[in-house]
């Protein structure tokens, strides 16, 4: 015959479950109650609004000053640098520039004469040459030998390659 236990398990768990449900309900109501009435959170003083206005004014003044400095820097760069764009032909790999017609640079002497001509017309500005790679990504030009020639010809001046799709450090 089965005997009932002397202490019933349910007599222990029923009150425990009631207490746990009560604690869970209190937990659910906590966000609704909030922090209460504290002087910092309920009152916005005139000093706070004045501080916010000062910050907004100083922010707008700083943004205007940043724009002004950027414009000055751009103007200074434009005034100090004479730039020339040289291009690489996608079908032959030849180096050329437009003035306004296509002028091919075949050797070091052509580059030297172009540099001397640009020095005279730049009136003391720093010379900068940008060599544009062909925009046709399927082009196999320039060859390694052509590129090495161009680097040797442009040695001694400030220049950079411009590759389609990314920036080069040379």
C-alpha positions, 0 to 999 in steps of 0.5 A: 500500500502507498503511503502519503508523505508526512509533509506535502510538497505542495504546502511548500510550493504554493506560497512560494509561487505566490511570492514569486508572482508578486515579486514579478509584478513589482518588477514589471511596475518599476519602469512606470514608477520612474525616479520620482520627483527630484529637483534636478529632473523636474525643474528646468531653470532659466540658467539651463536654457541660457547655457543651451543658447550660448552653446548653440551660438558658439557652435554656429560661430565655430561652424562658420569659422571652419567654413571660412578656414576651408575656403581660405585654405582652398584659395591658398592652394589654388594660388600656390600650385600650378597643376598639369594633367598628363594622360596615358592613351588607352590604345597605345600607352603614350603619355600626352597632354591637351593644350587644347589639342592632343600633344604627345610626350615621347621622351625626356626632352619633351617632358623637360621642355613642357616643364620649362614652359610651365615654369615660365607660365606659372609665375613662381608657383609650385608645379604639380603633374597628375598622370591619369591612367586610362579610364578603360579598365580593360586596357593593358596600357601602360606596360611596365616599361612605359610606366618606368620610363614615365617615372624616370622622366618625371623624376625631380618634380612633384607628380602622382599617378591617378588610378581609376577607382582608388587613391595611390601613394605612388 
